[in-house]
Amino acid sequence: MKIGIIGLGLMGGSFALALKKRFKDRDEKLDVIGYDHNDQHCLEALELKIADKITDDIQDLFNLDLIVLTIPVNAILKILPELKGISTDTTIIDFGSTKEKIVNAIPKEIRANFVASHPMTGTEKFGPKAADRKLYRGKVVVICNSEDNDKEHLKFAKDIFRDIGMKIFYMDAKEHDKHAAYISHMPHAVSYALSNAVMNQENPKAVLALAGGGFKDMSRIAKSSPNMWIDIFKQNKDNLLTATKHFKDELNMLEEYIENDEWESLKSWIEKANKLHEIL
């Protein structure tokens, strides 16, 4: 099988390594062609054997079995018109963290073979050196608006996801973006806000001395790429603003309980939050 990966960072690199391992276990051949505007990423992808070949001509990918878009969401929107000439036999999968604008922008010429997906995984690290072949194992991938896909392309994408150990869920793109705002995008916004609040009030020595596991866990994702997350916040602006408003309402409630010594109410508020992990 021959695949092209557009974007050779954490997500694309991890996908290539996972698929290479799966093919090696079955004693089958997989060729990966990489495409990335970052020259350093291209060099590292070759050194780390993420890609077998690098191209700077996107048309070299047009007749492959699979093309995977693992680039920031705004970059996906920009590259979509360039993919119109792709073979009808080539399956395209995108890994964008927002879905509605991407789905609406897919050219009609390639809509049947374009599987809009969002793997619910990642780390705060980025670049080919962050690639981890186990990144996708046991994680959820959401496929959006699959009714618009050709059955064979959809089956091929599902087989690929299952090959690397993912669990598949289906969702409408608009619904996905609403839920992702609360479960994925707002936590990043909160982590950035928490980190800035601490940085603006505390000296570095105090942070170093007192920061325990809780703070480190909550601030870890504040190391995530600013460019990538600005793109996500732009594309999911309305849903994110709604989510952050609801978060601020909860903070205001916390503040009110503490200010007014309403400790029983605060206890009930915390106990309600405890129940989330019964679901998880």
C-alpha positions as CSV (number, residue, x, y, z in Angstrom):
1,M,0.0,0.0,0.0
2,K,1.2,3.5,-0.7
3,I,0.1,6.4,1.4
4,G,0.8,10.1,1.5
5,I,0.9,12.1,4.8
6,I,0.5,15.9,4.6
7,G,2.0,17.2,7.8
8,L,4.8,15.2,9.5
9,G,4.4,16.3,13.1
10,L,3.0,14.5,16.1
11,M,-0.2,13.3,14.6
12,G,1.1,12.4,11.1
13,G,4.3,10.9,12.4
14,S,2.5,8.8,15.0
15,F,0.0,7.6,12.4
16,A,2.8,6.5,10.0
17,L,4.7,4.7,12.7
18,A,1.6,2.9,13.9
19,L,0.6,1.8,10.4
20,K,4.2,0.7,9.6
21,K,4.3,-1.5,12.7
22,R,1.0,-3.1,11.7
23,F,2.1,-3.8,8.2
24,K,5.5,-5.2,9.4
25,D,3.6,-7.5,11.8
26,R,1.7,-8.9,8.8
27,D,4.8,-9.0,6.6
28,E,3.2,-6.6,4.1
29,K,4.8,-3.6,2.4
30,L,3.9,0.0,3.2
31,D,5.4,3.0,1.4
32,V,4.9,6.4,3.0
33,I,5.4,9.6,1.1
34,G,5.7,12.8,3.2
35,Y,4.7,16.3,2.3
36,D,5.4,19.2,4.7
37,H,6.4,22.9,4.2
38,N,8.8,22.6,7.2
39,D,12.2,21.4,5.8
40,Q,13.4,20.4,9.2
41,H,10.3,18.2,9.7
42,C,11.0,16.6,6.4
43,L,14.6,15.8,7.4
44,E,13.6,14.4,10.8
45,A,10.8,12.3,9.2
46,L,13.3,10.6,7.0
47,E,15.8,10.1,9.8
48,L,13.1,8.6,12.1
49,K,11.8,6.4,9.2
50,I,8.4,8.0,9.5
51,A,8.5,8.7,5.7
52,D,10.2,6.6,3.1
53,K,10.3,9.6,0.7
54,I,9.6,13.3,0.7
55,T,8.0,15.3,-2.0
56,D,7.4,19.0,-2.5
57,D,4.9,18.4,-5.3
58,I,1.4,17.6,-4.0
59,Q,0.5,16.0,-7.3
60,D,2.9,13.1,-6.4
61,L,0.2,12.0,-3.9
62,F,-2.8,12.1,-6.3
63,N,-2.8,8.4,-7.3
64,L,-1.9,6.8,-3.9
65,D,-4.2,4.5,-2.0
66,L,-4.6,6.9,0.9
67,I,-3.8,10.6,1.7
68,V,-4.0,11.7,5.3
69,L,-4.2,15.4,6.3
70,T,-2.5,15.9,9.7
71,I,-2.0,19.7,9.4
72,P,-3.6,22.6,11.4
73,V,-7.3,23.2,10.6
74,N,-6.8,26.4,8.7
75,A,-4.1,24.7,6.6
76,I,-6.6,22.0,5.8
77,L,-9.1,24.6,4.5
78,K,-6.4,26.2,2.3
79,I,-5.2,22.9,0.8
80,L,-8.7,21.5,0.0
81,P,-9.0,23.2,-3.5
82,E,-5.6,21.7,-4.5
83,L,-6.9,18.2,-4.0
84,K,-9.6,18.4,-6.7
85,G,-7.5,16.4,-9.2
86,I,-7.1,13.4,-6.9
87,S,-8.0,10.0,-8.3
88,T,-11.5,8.7,-7.4
89,D,-9.7,5.6,-6.1
90,T,-7.7,7.5,-3.5
91,T,-9.2,7.7,0.0
92,I,-8.6,11.0,1.8
93,I,-8.8,11.3,5.6
94,D,-8.4,14.5,7.6
95,F,-7.5,14.7,11.3
96,G,-8.8,18.2,11.9
97,S,-9.9,19.1,15.5
98,T,-12.9,21.1,14.1
99,K,-15.2,19.6,11.5
100,E,-18.1,21.8,10.4
101,K,-16.1,24.3,8.3
102,I,-13.9,21.6,6.9
103,V,-16.9,19.4,5.8
104,N,-18.6,22.4,4.2
105,A,-15.4,23.3,2.3
106,I,-14.7,19.9,0.8
107,P,-14.9,20.2,-3.0
108,K,-17.8,18.2,-4.5
109,E,-15.3,16.4,-6.8
110,I,-13.7,14.6,-3.8
111,R,-16.5,14.5,-1.3
112,A,-17.3,10.8,-1.8
113,N,-13.7,9.8,-1.0
114,F,-13.0,12.4,1.8
115,V,-13.5,10.9,5.2
116,A,-13.8,13.7,7.8
117,S,-12.4,12.4,11.1
118,H,-11.1,13.6,14.4
119,P,-8.9,11.2,16.5
120,M,-9.4,12.1,20.1
121,T,-5.8,11.9,21.2
122,G,-2.6,14.0,21.2
123,T,0.0,15.4,23.6
124,E,1.4,18.9,24.3
125,K,4.5,18.0,22.2
126,F,4.8,18.6,18.5
127,G,7.1,17.8,15.5
128,P,8.3,14.5,14.1
129,K,10.4,13.8,17.2
130,A,7.3,13.7,19.3
131,A,5.8,10.8,17.2
132,D,4.7,7.8,19.1
133,R,3.4,4.7,17.4
134,K,1.1,3.9,20.4
135,L,-0.6,7.3,20.3
136,Y,-3.8,6.0,18.7
137,R,-4.0,2.7,20.4
138,G,-7.3,2.4,22.4
139,K,-8.4,5.9,21.6
140,V,-11.6,7.1,19.9
141,V,-11.8,8.5,16.4
142,V,-15.0,10.4,15.4
143,I,-16.1,10.2,11.8
144,C,-18.4,13.0,10.7
145,N,-21.1,13.0,8.1
146,S,-20.2,9.6,6.9
147,E,-23.5,9.4,4.9
148,D,-21.8,11.5,2.3
149,N,-19.0,9.0,1.7
150,D,-18.7,6.3,-0.9
151,K,-19.1,3.0,1.0
152,E,-15.7,1.6,-0.1
153,H,-13.8,4.7,0.9
154,L,-15.5,4.7,4.3
155,K,-14.8,1.0,4.8
156,F,-11.2,1.5,3.9
157,A,-10.8,4.4,6.4
158,K,-12.5,2.3,9.1
159,D,-10.2,-0.6,8.5
160,I,-7.2,1.6,8.8
161,F,-8.4,3.1,12.1
162,R,-9.1,-0.4,13.5
163,D,-5.7,-1.6,12.3
164,I,-4.0,1.0,14.6
165,G,-6.3,0.1,17.5
166,M,-8.9,2.9,17.4
167,K,-12.5,2.8,18.5
168,I,-14.9,4.5,16.0
169,F,-17.8,6.8,16.7
170,Y,-20.1,8.6,14.3
171,M,-21.3,12.2,14.6
172,D,-22.7,15.1,12.7
173,A,-20.0,17.7,12.1
174,K,-21.9,20.5,13.8
175,E,-22.7,18.3,16.8
176,H,-19.0,17.3,17.0
177,D,-17.8,20.9,17.1
178,K,-20.3,21.7,19.9
179,H,-19.1,18.8,22.1
180,A,-15.4,19.3,21.2
181,A,-15.7,22.9,22.5
182,Y,-16.5,21.6,26.0
183,I,-14.4,18.4,26.1
184,S,-11.3,19.4,24.1
185,H,-11.0,23.1,23.2
186,M,-12.2,24.7,26.5
187,P,-9.7,22.6,28.6
188,H,-6.9,24.0,26.5
189,A,-8.2,27.6,27.0
190,V,-8.5,27.0,30.7
191,S,-5.0,25.6,30.9
192,Y,-3.6,28.7,29.1
193,A,-5.6,30.9,31.5
194,L,-4.4,29.1,34.6
195,S,-0.8,29.2,33.5
196,N,-1.0,33.0,32.8
197,A,-2.8,33.6,36.1
198,V,0.1,31.9,37.9
199,M,2.8,33.5,35.8
200,N,1.4,36.9,36.5
201,Q,1.2,36.5,40.2
202,E,3.9,34.1,41.3
203,N,7.7,34.2,41.1
204,P,9.4,31.3,39.4
205,K,11.0,30.0,42.6
206,A,7.6,29.7,44.3
207,V,6.2,27.9,41.3
208,L,9.1,25.5,41.3
209,A,8.9,24.8,45.0
210,L,5.1,24.4,45.4
211,A,3.8,23.1,42.0
212,G,2.5,19.6,42.7
213,G,0.9,17.0,40.5
214,G,-2.5,18.7,40.3
215,F,-1.0,22.0,39.0
216,K,1.3,20.1,36.6
217,D,-1.6,18.0,35.2
218,M,-3.8,21.1,34.6
219,S,-1.1,23.2,33.1
220,R,0.6,20.5,31.0
221,I,-1.4,21.2,27.9
222,A,-0.6,24.9,28.1
223,K,2.6,23.8,26.3
224,S,0.6,23.0,23.2
225,S,1.4,24.8,19.9
226,P,0.0,28.4,19.9
227,N,-0.5,28.5,16.1
228,M,-2.4,25.3,16.1
229,W,-4.7,26.2,18.9
230,I,-5.4,29.8,17.6
231,D,-6.6,28.1,14.4
232,I,-8.9,25.8,16.3
233,F,-10.3,28.6,18.4
234,K,-10.9,30.6,15.3
235,Q,-12.8,27.8,13.5
236,N,-14.9,26.9,16.6
237,K,-15.3,30.5,17.9
238,D,-19.0,30.5,18.7
239,N,-19.0,27.1,20.4
240,L,-15.9,27.9,22.4
241,L,-17.3,31.3,23.6
242,T,-20.5,29.5,24.8
243,A,-18.4,26.9,26.6
244,T,-16.2,29.4,28.3
245,K,-19.2,31.4,29.4
246,H,-20.6,28.3,31.1
247,F,-17.2,27.7,32.7
248,K,-17.1,31.3,34.1
249,D,-20.7,30.8,35.5
250,E,-19.3,27.8,37.5
251,L,-16.4,29.8,38.7
252,N,-18.7,32.6,39.8
253,M,-20.8,30.1,41.7
254,L,-17.6,28.7,43.4
255,E,-16.6,32.3,44.4
256,E,-20.1,33.0,45.7
257,Y,-20.2,29.9,47.9
258,I,-16.8,30.6,49.4
259,E,-17.4,34.4,49.9
260,N,-20.7,33.7,51.7
261,D,-19.4,30.7,53.8
262,E,-21.9,28.4,52.1
263,W,-19.9,25.3,52.7
264,E,-22.7,22.7,52.3
265,S,-23.6,24.2,49.0
266,L,-20.0,24.1,48.0
267,K,-19.8,20.4,49.1
268,S,-22.8,19.6,46.9
269,W,-21.2,21.5,44.0
270,I,-18.0,19.4,44.3
271,E,-19.9,16.1,44.7
272,K,-21.7,16.9,41.5
273,A,-18.4,17.4,39.8
274,N,-17.1,14.1,41.2
275,K,-19.8,12.2,39.3
276,L,-18.1,13.1,35.9
277,H,-15.5,10.3,36.5
278,E,-18.3,7.8,37.0
279,I,-19.0,8.4,33.3
280,L,-15.3,8.4,32.2
